[in-house]
Amino acid sequence: MSRTVLVINSGSSSIKYQLIDPDSGESLSSGVVERIGEESGRITHKYAGEKHTLEAPVPDHEVGLRQVIAACGKFGPDLAAAGVVAVGHRVVQGGSRFDKAIVLDEASTREIAELIPLAPLHNPANVTGIRTALEVFPDIPHVAIFDTAFFSDMPAYASTYALDKDVAERYKIRRYGFHGTSHAFVSREVARHLGRDDLKQIVLHLGNGASASAIDSGHPIDTSMGMTPLEGLMMGTRTGDIDPAIAFHLARVGHMRVGEIDSLFNERSGLKGVCGHNDMREVRELAAAGQADARLALDIYGHRIRKYIGSYAAALNGLDVITFTAGVGENDSDLRREVLEGLSFLGIELDRESNAQRTDGIRAISTPASKVTVLVVPTNEELSIARQAAELIES
């Protein structure tokens, strides 16, 4: 077996993993450890076309990672014989310190932990996963890949909020952007597919979390998520852009505490807040059945995307490509049609037949006469992490 990278995405109550050949891009095995810390945990392991599910207690992340090793040993592939050259870790927030992938040690792990106030929902679990994996796999290099790294060199006018300068600097307030691993991977795939490095691109990463980016010749000049993943597009459970004074209003008039407002904006808003459901497939079914709130949720969702496309086309001073990616972007042909039909002023012509098709690879859904090329590109953040990790340890 050729060299491989074990990619780990550690969440607060789960561990997602994949064993990837960074050269071929093949995923040799994958799985998820769920319900960590609960009374009963679940391990789902996929290898050689077969899926295995185990129910067992997983009290903490160390036990979870050891369950991963056990599942690989029982069902394959054997990690000891898999040529693992690195363990790649997804880290959500790298702050201003980490603008590229790094080899992990105790000192850099402490630095990542110091960024927890900027990402209190994500970095604690990332750090737990890193520290546990360093103990479980002590003889393999570990590499951190940061969601924020791709956007770290955005122009100051895009990353700076119009806030008191001293306050912003003291509390590290700026636009960091997220989903950077996906935006970087997809935009590079687009450039490779079209054979051009000078493209003005808008990438739409649309899943339960959603973000947009404006990319000029491979360099991001703006992105919709800000200091946190709350800002920007409407999402499954997040508000996206909202008047900040609404928080003050809810505190003064609604007597809501900061934690309640945080939960409201992040967990009970977006699609779920408007119509009660955050799964786009369920929202579509309800809208098709005549449910007015579901239709309104879809209209808001598409309207927000069109607004960002229009503003980013202006920021780029032109537009060559719009790309849809991630779960909703890749699979919801109705959403793509609804968004694009409102952008005829950009000279976009949708190929309805191509848009309705479902394929595994990159495909164009615009006509040859369209002034802007529109693509659907499957994202692969895990492959991007694997390749960055392999490149770093061999450089």
Summary of the structure (lengths in Angstrom):
residues: 395
radius of gyration: 21.3
end to end distance: 21.8
largest distance: 63.3
contacts: 1321
relative contact order: 0.11
helix: 42%
strand: 21%
